[in-house]
Amino acid sequence: MEDIIKLYKDGYSIRKIARLIYKSDSTISKILKGQGIYIKKTQKGPINKKVLIKKYILERKGADTISREIGRTQENTLYWIKKYGIKTRKRPDYPSPTKGKKRPDLTIRNKLNVGKRHHFWGKRRPDHSKKIRGKKHPNWRGGISRKTDKLRHKYWKELKEWRILIFKRDDYTCQKCKKRGGDIEPHHKKSISKYPKFIIQIENGQTLCKKCHKKETIKAIKNGWKYHKDHKVVK
């Protein structure tokens, strides 16, 4: 609180204080009003050219100091300096500490970290995933996931191959509307929840487009399968 008041009295604008403290302009203005400090109204219109020439060229003051004296923002003063065609001063180029020096030869150091000489050569990283599986994991919720999800997770590699084989067998055409290509999806004729043994069987799969696949799932739900919010399937 005291720092904001001090900065404002020193000549800093509300916008600049907001940038320094990482807060909005409105919050700083509220703080100042709450403390009973008179907030200066921002001046509008152009800055006098003679004033800028006197302070910037003759007195060689910076845009930051001029803006404090006039009661404008730094961006506004720089805008009018450029608008009047006054040549801006360049910042002094500070010499780089690595200028004129050669880069250190790191080839010898890098060679030491390759092959048998490396400290990790021939060692295996410890499998930390085993320690946090199942009930040990912090996100464990008592095994509420569906049976179908567990089966899909178990046979994810086989299902990838099963998917490609069905698409190739059906020539990438929907078996209901006979449309070739587009958004095609593999469909289990016999549901995974009822018949988990036929999950990877090619005879149990067929290629369907997105619309036809949606219709098939709606039919399955109407036949007595209902999906609840807690992701459990009940007859």
C-alpha positions in Angstrom: 0.0 0.0 0.0 2.7 2.5 1.0 4.8 1.5 -2.0 2.0 2.3 -4.4 1.4 5.8 -2.8 5.2 6.5 -2.9 5.4 5.6 -6.6 2.4 7.7 -7.5 3.8 10.7 -5.6 7.2 10.2 -7.4 5.4 10.7 -10.7 4.7 7.2 -11.9 1.4 6.8 -13.7 -1.3 4.3 -12.6 -0.6 2.1 -15.7 3.1 1.9 -15.0 2.5 1.0 -11.3 0.1 -1.7 -12.5 2.7 -3.1 -14.7 5.3 -3.1 -11.9 3.1 -4.8 -9.4 1.2 -7.1 -11.9 -2.2 -5.7 -11.0 -5.0 -4.0 -13.0 -5.3 -0.2 -13.4 -8.7 -0.2 -11.7 -7.4 -1.9 -8.5 -4.6 0.7 -8.1 -7.0 3.6 -8.6 -9.3 2.1 -6.0 -6.4 1.8 -3.5 -5.4 5.4 -4.1 -9.0 6.7 -3.8 -9.4 4.7 -0.6 -6.4 6.4 0.9 -7.9 9.8 0.0 -5.2 10.7 -2.6 -6.3 12.9 -5.5 -5.9 11.2 -8.8 -4.5 13.4 -11.6 -6.6 13.5 -14.7 -4.8 12.3 -17.8 -3.9 15.2 -20.2 -5.3 14.8 -23.7 -4.1 16.3 -27.0 -0.7 17.0 -28.4 2.4 17.9 -26.3 4.1 21.2 -27.1 6.9 20.8 -29.6 9.1 23.5 -28.1 8.9 21.8 -24.6 9.9 18.4 -26.1 12.9 20.0 -28.0 14.1 21.8 -24.9 13.9 18.9 -22.6 14.8 16.0 -25.0 17.5 17.7 -27.1 19.0 20.6 -25.1 18.6 19.2 -21.6 19.1 15.6 -22.9 16.5 14.1 -20.6 15.0 10.7 -21.2 11.4 10.1 -22.3 10.7 8.5 -18.8 11.7 11.7 -16.9 9.9 14.0 -19.4 6.7 12.0 -19.0 6.9 12.3 -15.2 7.4 16.1 -15.4 4.6 16.7 -18.0 2.2 14.2 -16.4 2.0 11.9 -19.4 2.8 8.2 -20.1 6.1 7.3 -21.6 4.4 5.8 -24.6 2.6 9.1 -25.3 5.8 11.2 -25.0 7.7 8.9 -27.4 4.7 9.0 -29.8 4.8 12.8 -30.0 8.6 12.8 -30.3 8.4 10.6 -33.4 5.4 12.6 -34.7 7.3 15.9 -34.6 10.3 14.2 -36.4 12.7 14.6 -33.5 15.6 12.1 -33.8 15.5 9.6 -31.0 18.7 8.7 -29.2 20.0 5.2 -29.4 20.7 3.3 -26.2 24.4 2.7 -25.5 25.7 -0.6 -26.8 27.2 -2.4 -23.8 30.1 -4.7 -24.8 29.4 -8.4 -24.7 31.6 -10.4 -22.3 32.1 -13.1 -24.9 32.9 -10.7 -27.8 36.1 -11.6 -29.5 36.5 -14.8 -27.5 36.4 -18.3 -28.9 33.9 -20.9 -27.7 35.3 -23.5 -25.4 36.1 -26.9 -27.1 33.4 -29.2 -25.6 34.1 -32.2 -27.9 36.4 -33.9 -25.3 33.8 -33.5 -22.5 31.0 -34.8 -24.8 33.0 -37.9 -25.8 33.4 -38.9 -22.1 29.5 -39.1 -21.8 29.1 -41.6 -24.6 29.4 -45.4 -24.6 30.9 -47.6 -21.9 32.5 -44.7 -20.0 29.1 -43.2 -19.3 27.9 -43.6 -15.6 24.6 -45.1 -16.8 26.0 -47.6 -19.3 24.5 -51.1 -19.1 22.0 -50.1 -16.4 18.2 -50.1 -16.5 16.0 -47.4 -15.3 13.8 -48.5 -12.4 10.1 -49.2 -13.3 8.3 -46.7 -11.0 5.0 -47.4 -12.7 4.6 -50.7 -10.9 4.7 -48.9 -7.5 1.7 -46.7 -8.4 -0.6 -49.1 -10.1 -4.2 -50.0 -9.0 -5.0 -49.2 -5.4 -1.6 -47.6 -4.9 -2.3 -44.8 -7.4 -3.7 -41.5 -5.9 -6.5 -41.3 -8.5 -7.8 -44.8 -7.6 -11.6 -44.7 -7.0 -12.3 -48.3 -6.0 -12.5 -49.9 -9.5 -15.5 -48.1 -10.9 -14.5 -48.4 -14.6 -16.6 -50.5 -16.9 -15.8 -54.1 -17.8 -15.8 -53.1 -21.5 -13.2 -50.4 -20.8 -11.0 -52.9 -19.0 -11.2 -55.3 -21.9 -10.4 -52.6 -24.4 -7.4 -51.6 -22.3 -6.2 -55.2 -22.0 -6.5 -56.0 -25.8 -5.6 -52.5 -27.2 -2.8 -53.9 -29.4 -4.9 -56.7 -30.8 -7.9 -54.4 -31.3 -5.6 -52.1 -33.5 -4.8 -55.1 -35.8 -8.5 -56.3 -35.6 -9.7 -52.9 -36.8 -7.4 -52.8 -39.8 -8.2 -56.4 -40.8 -12.0 -55.6 -40.8 -11.5 -52.5 -42.9 -9.4 -54.4 -45.5 -11.9 -57.3 -45.6 -14.9 -55.0 -46.1 -12.9 -52.8 -48.6 -13.5 -49.7 -46.5 -17.2 -49.7 -47.2 -20.1 -49.5 -44.8 -22.0 -52.8 -44.7 -25.4 -51.0 -44.2 -25.5 -48.0 -46.6 -22.7 -49.3 -48.9 -20.8 -46.0 -48.8 -17.1 -46.3 -49.4 -14.6 -44.2 -47.3 -15.3 -41.3 -45.1 -15.8 -41.6 -41.4 -15.8 -45.4 -40.9 -15.8 -47.2 -37.6 -15.5 -50.9 -36.7 -18.5 -52.4 -35.0 -18.9 -55.5 -32.8 -21.9 -57.6 -33.9 -22.1 -59.3 -30.6 -21.5 -56.7 -27.8 -18.3 -56.9 -25.7 -20.2 -56.7 -22.4 -22.3 -59.8 -23.2 -19.7 -61.8 -25.2 -16.2 -60.8 -24.0 -14.7 -63.9 -25.7 -15.5 -62.6 -29.2 -13.7 -59.2 -28.7 -10.8 -60.0 -31.1 -12.6 -62.3 -33.5 -12.8 -61.0 -37.1 -16.2 -62.7 -37.7 -17.7 -60.6 -34.9 -16.7 -57.3 -36.6 -18.1 -55.3 -39.4 -17.3 -51.9 -41.0 -19.9 -49.2 -40.5 -20.0 -45.4 -41.2 -20.5 -43.0 -38.3 -24.3 -42.6 -38.8 -25.0 -46.4 -39.2 -22.8 -47.1 -36.2 -24.9 -44.7 -34.1 -28.1 -46.3 -35.2 -26.8 -49.7 -34.2 -25.8 -48.5 -30.7 -29.3 -47.0 -30.3 -30.9 -50.3 -31.3 -28.7 -52.1 -28.7 -29.8 -49.6 -26.0 -33.5 -50.1 -26.9 -33.1 -53.8 -26.6 -32.5 -53.5 -22.9 -29.1 -52.0 -22.3 -29.0 -48.6 -20.4 -26.0 -46.5 -19.8 -25.9 -44.6 -16.5 -23.9 -41.5 -15.4 -21.6 -43.6 -13.2 -20.4 -45.4 -16.3 -21.9 -48.8 -15.2 -23.9 -50.9 -17.6 -27.1 -52.5 -16.2 -29.6 -54.9 -17.7 
